[in-house]
Amino acid sequence: MKYFLVSCVLTGLIMSAAAQKKGSVKKVLPNIILFIADDLGVNDIEPYGNKVIKTPNLARLSGESLRFYNAFATSPTCTPTRSSVFTGMIPVKHGAHGNHGGVKEGTKSLPYYLRPLGYSVFIAGKLHVGPDEVFDFERIPNTNVPEPGHEKKTRIKL
């Protein structure tokens, strides 16, 4: 549900931005920042109620942002879930069912939808999705450490 909701919100933002772009008045696009963390539980950070672990920057940012309170992951493993967040599709649709697998050829992801609207689409940290042609994020130097051989994989055709 979590990533489905993220996908719905992003779709709404994309559609809104597309409608604004067609108008004669140029509007400023909202910033979109997705934080994805491995093994982070719902109560692990301050914005979601943790009183022991202090995350003041996340708390401040969350006060100015959209937070999700009713969500789920599309898969118990990393690659299928990340692929779902970035494509808006469930694993059975995008094809990355198992961990370390690539999505189906022709799948479209956030960079495909957001760049035409005027966004720069960057990723920092763990990428863990593939192939690069589908997930063609701009990368911040020295922040992405791809797993050897993973990003070149595509879905195995049966």
C-alpha positions in Angstrom: 0.0 0.0 0.0 2.9 2.4 0.9 4.4 2.2 -2.6 1.0 2.1 -4.3 0.1 5.4 -2.5 3.5 6.9 -3.5 2.7 5.9 -7.1 -0.8 7.5 -6.8 0.6 10.7 -5.4 3.3 10.9 -8.0 0.8 10.2 -10.8 -1.3 13.1 -9.4 1.7 15.4 -9.3 2.6 14.4 -12.9 -0.9 15.0 -14.2 -1.1 18.3 -12.3 2.3 19.4 -13.7 1.3 18.3 -17.2 -2.0 20.4 -17.0 0.0 23.4 -15.7 2.5 23.1 -18.5 -0.2 23.4 -21.1 -1.5 26.6 -19.6 -0.1 30.0 -20.6 1.2 30.8 -17.1 4.4 29.1 -16.1 4.1 27.6 -12.7 6.9 26.4 -10.5 7.0 22.6 -10.2 6.9 21.2 -6.7 10.0 19.3 -5.5 9.6 15.6 -5.3 12.0 13.7 -3.0 11.6 10.0 -2.3 13.4 8.4 0.6 13.7 4.7 0.3 15.5 2.8 3.1 16.2 -0.9 3.6 14.8 -2.5 6.7 13.3 0.8 8.1 10.3 0.1 10.3 7.4 2.4 10.6 8.4 3.5 14.1 12.1 3.8 13.5 12.3 7.6 13.0 11.0 10.7 14.7 8.4 11.8 12.1 6.5 8.5 12.8 6.6 8.7 16.6 10.0 7.4 17.7 11.0 9.3 20.9 14.4 7.7 21.3 16.1 8.1 18.0 16.3 11.8 17.1 16.1 12.6 13.4 15.6 16.4 13.5 16.1 17.0 9.8 13.6 14.4 8.8 11.2 15.7 11.4 11.5 19.2 10.0 11.2 18.1 6.4 8.2 15.9 7.2 6.4 18.9 8.8 6.5 20.5 5.3 5.7 17.3 3.3 3.3 14.6 2.6 3.6 11.6 4.9 2.1 8.2 4.5 0.4 6.5 7.4 -1.3 3.5 5.7 1.0 1.8 3.2 2.5 -1.6 2.3 5.4 -2.9 0.1 4.7 -4.7 -3.1 7.2 -7.4 -2.3 9.2 -8.5 0.7 12.5 -8.0 -1.2 14.4 -5.0 -2.4 14.4 -5.0 -6.2 10.7 -5.8 -6.9 9.7 -3.1 -4.4 12.0 -0.4 -5.7 11.0 -1.3 -9.3 7.3 -0.8 -8.2 8.0 2.5 -6.6 9.8 3.8 -9.7 7.3 2.4 -12.2 4.0 2.6 -10.4 3.4 -1.1 -11.2 3.2 -4.2 -9.2 5.9 -6.9 -9.8 3.6 -9.1 -11.9 3.2 -6.1 -14.3 6.8 -4.8 -14.4 8.4 -8.3 -14.3 11.0 -8.0 -11.6 9.5 -10.7 -9.4 12.7 -11.9 -7.7 15.4 -10.0 -6.0 18.2 -8.9 -8.4 16.0 -9.3 -11.5 15.3 -6.7 -14.1 12.0 -5.4 -15.3 10.3 -6.2 -18.7 11.7 -4.5 -21.8 9.7 -1.4 -22.6 8.7 -0.6 -19.0 8.6 3.1 -18.2 9.8 4.6 -15.0 9.9 8.0 -13.2 12.6 9.6 -15.4 10.5 8.8 -18.5 7.4 10.6 -17.1 9.1 13.4 -15.2 11.7 14.7 -17.6 9.2 16.0 -20.2 7.5 18.0 -17.4 10.7 19.9 -16.7 12.1 17.8 -13.8 15.7 16.7 -13.4 15.5 13.2 -12.1 18.4 12.1 -9.9 19.2 9.2 -7.7 21.7 8.9 -4.9 22.6 5.8 -2.9 21.5 2.3 -3.7 20.0 1.9 -7.1 19.3 -1.9 -7.1 17.0 -1.9 -10.2 17.6 -2.6 -13.8 18.1 -2.3 -16.7 19.7 1.1 -17.0 17.7 1.9 -20.1 14.5 1.8 -18.0 15.9 3.4 -14.9 18.0 6.1 -16.5 18.3 8.4 -13.5 20.9 11.1 -13.5 23.4 10.0 -10.9 25.2 12.0 -8.3 29.0 11.1 -8.6 30.3 8.8 -5.9 26.9 8.0 -4.4 25.7 5.0 -6.4 27.4 1.7 -5.8 25.7 -0.7 -8.1 25.9 -4.4 -7.4 28.2 -6.0 -10.0 26.3 -7.0 -13.1 22.8 -6.2 -11.7 21.9 -3.1 -13.6 22.5 -4.7 -17.0 20.0 -7.5 -16.3 16.6 -7.6 -18.0 13.8 -10.0 -17.4 14.4 -13.5 -18.6 12.1 -14.3 -21.5 10.5 -17.7 -21.1 
